[in-house]
């Protein structure tokens, strides 16, 4: 059995797959939420000459 299947079978056997799924979703969601939504403008208007 390959290591990925063994890991998955172990998580299912110990009933830890929901915890692993939550950690995976969190690990993907946090960088997307923190990195997205920014604008290129600094919010400070340029001084007119």
PyMOL CGO cylinders between C-alpha atoms (Angstrom):
from pymol import cmd
from pymol.cgo import CYLINDER

trace = [
    CYLINDER, 0.00, 0.00, 0.00, 1.38, 3.41, -0.90, 0.3, 1, 1, 1, 1, 1, 1,
    CYLINDER, 1.38, 3.41, -0.90, 2.01, 6.01, 1.83, 0.3, 1, 1, 1, 1, 1, 1,
    CYLINDER, 2.01, 6.01, 1.83, -0.94, 8.22, 0.87, 0.3, 1, 1, 1, 1, 1, 1,
    CYLINDER, -0.94, 8.22, 0.87, -3.42, 5.35, 1.08, 0.3, 1, 1, 1, 1, 1, 1,
    CYLINDER, -3.42, 5.35, 1.08, -1.88, 4.20, 4.33, 0.3, 1, 1, 1, 1, 1, 1,
    CYLINDER, -1.88, 4.20, 4.33, -2.21, 7.70, 5.79, 0.3, 1, 1, 1, 1, 1, 1,
    CYLINDER, -2.21, 7.70, 5.79, -5.81, 8.00, 4.63, 0.3, 1, 1, 1, 1, 1, 1,
    CYLINDER, -5.81, 8.00, 4.63, -6.69, 4.56, 6.02, 0.3, 1, 1, 1, 1, 1, 1,
    CYLINDER, -6.69, 4.56, 6.02, -5.07, 5.46, 9.34, 0.3, 1, 1, 1, 1, 1, 1,
    CYLINDER, -5.07, 5.46, 9.34, -7.02, 8.73, 9.55, 0.3, 1, 1, 1, 1, 1, 1,
    CYLINDER, -7.02, 8.73, 9.55, -10.28, 6.93, 8.83, 0.3, 1, 1, 1, 1, 1, 1,
    CYLINDER, -10.28, 6.93, 8.83, -9.51, 4.18, 11.33, 0.3, 1, 1, 1, 1, 1, 1,
    CYLINDER, -9.51, 4.18, 11.33, -8.75, 6.67, 14.11, 0.3, 1, 1, 1, 1, 1, 1,
    CYLINDER, -8.75, 6.67, 14.11, -11.67, 8.90, 13.07, 0.3, 1, 1, 1, 1, 1, 1,
    CYLINDER, -11.67, 8.90, 13.07, -9.38, 11.87, 12.52, 0.3, 1, 1, 1, 1, 1, 1,
    CYLINDER, -9.38, 11.87, 12.52, -10.28, 12.54, 8.89, 0.3, 1, 1, 1, 1, 1, 1,
    CYLINDER, -10.28, 12.54, 8.89, -12.62, 15.48, 9.78, 0.3, 1, 1, 1, 1, 1, 1,
    CYLINDER, -12.62, 15.48, 9.78, -9.76, 17.14, 11.67, 0.3, 1, 1, 1, 1, 1, 1,
    CYLINDER, -9.76, 17.14, 11.67, -7.38, 16.59, 8.75, 0.3, 1, 1, 1, 1, 1, 1,
    CYLINDER, -7.38, 16.59, 8.75, -9.96, 17.96, 6.32, 0.3, 1, 1, 1, 1, 1, 1,
    CYLINDER, -9.96, 17.96, 6.32, -10.52, 21.06, 8.46, 0.3, 1, 1, 1, 1, 1, 1,
    CYLINDER, -10.52, 21.06, 8.46, -6.77, 21.70, 8.67, 0.3, 1, 1, 1, 1, 1, 1,
    CYLINDER, -6.77, 21.70, 8.67, -6.43, 21.33, 4.90, 0.3, 1, 1, 1, 1, 1, 1,
    CYLINDER, -6.43, 21.33, 4.90, -9.30, 23.72, 4.20, 0.3, 1, 1, 1, 1, 1, 1,
    CYLINDER, -9.30, 23.72, 4.20, -7.89, 26.23, 6.68, 0.3, 1, 1, 1, 1, 1, 1,
    CYLINDER, -7.89, 26.23, 6.68, -4.41, 25.99, 5.19, 0.3, 1, 1, 1, 1, 1, 1,
    CYLINDER, -4.41, 25.99, 5.19, -5.83, 26.83, 1.77, 0.3, 1, 1, 1, 1, 1, 1,
    CYLINDER, -5.83, 26.83, 1.77, -8.36, 29.46, 2.85, 0.3, 1, 1, 1, 1, 1, 1,
    CYLINDER, -8.36, 29.46, 2.85, -6.20, 31.68, 5.07, 0.3, 1, 1, 1, 1, 1, 1,
    CYLINDER, -6.20, 31.68, 5.07, -3.68, 32.71, 2.39, 0.3, 1, 1, 1, 1, 1, 1,
    CYLINDER, -3.68, 32.71, 2.39, -6.51, 33.32, -0.07, 0.3, 1, 1, 1, 1, 1, 1,
    CYLINDER, -6.51, 33.32, -0.07, -8.43, 35.48, 2.38, 0.3, 1, 1, 1, 1, 1, 1,
    CYLINDER, -8.43, 35.48, 2.38, -5.41, 37.45, 3.58, 0.3, 1, 1, 1, 1, 1, 1,
    CYLINDER, -5.41, 37.45, 3.58, -3.87, 37.97, 0.15, 0.3, 1, 1, 1, 1, 1, 1,
    CYLINDER, -3.87, 37.97, 0.15, -6.97, 38.83, -1.84, 0.3, 1, 1, 1, 1, 1, 1,
    CYLINDER, -6.97, 38.83, -1.84, -9.00, 41.99, -2.05, 0.3, 1, 1, 1, 1, 1, 1,
    CYLINDER, -9.00, 41.99, -2.05, -6.14, 44.46, -2.07, 0.3, 1, 1, 1, 1, 1, 1,
    CYLINDER, -6.14, 44.46, -2.07, -6.04, 47.41, -4.43, 0.3, 1, 1, 1, 1, 1, 1,
    CYLINDER, -6.04, 47.41, -4.43, -3.07, 48.98, -6.15, 0.3, 1, 1, 1, 1, 1, 1,
    CYLINDER, -3.07, 48.98, -6.15, -3.91, 52.46, -4.91, 0.3, 1, 1, 1, 1, 1, 1,
    CYLINDER, -3.91, 52.46, -4.91, -2.43, 53.59, -1.62, 0.3, 1, 1, 1, 1, 1, 1,
    CYLINDER, -2.43, 53.59, -1.62, -5.45, 55.68, -0.64, 0.3, 1, 1, 1, 1, 1, 1,
    CYLINDER, -5.45, 55.68, -0.64, -3.43, 58.90, -0.49, 0.3, 1, 1, 1, 1, 1, 1,
    CYLINDER, -3.43, 58.90, -0.49, -4.16, 61.33, -3.32, 0.3, 1, 1, 1, 1, 1, 1,
    CYLINDER, -4.16, 61.33, -3.32, -1.23, 62.61, -5.36, 0.3, 1, 1, 1, 1, 1, 1,
    CYLINDER, -1.23, 62.61, -5.36, -0.39, 66.26, -4.68, 0.3, 1, 1, 1, 1, 1, 1,
    CYLINDER, -0.39, 66.26, -4.68, -1.28, 68.48, -7.62, 0.3, 1, 1, 1, 1, 1, 1,
    CYLINDER, -1.28, 68.48, -7.62, 1.43, 70.79, -8.83, 0.3, 1, 1, 1, 1, 1, 1,
]
cmd.load_cgo(trace, "trace")
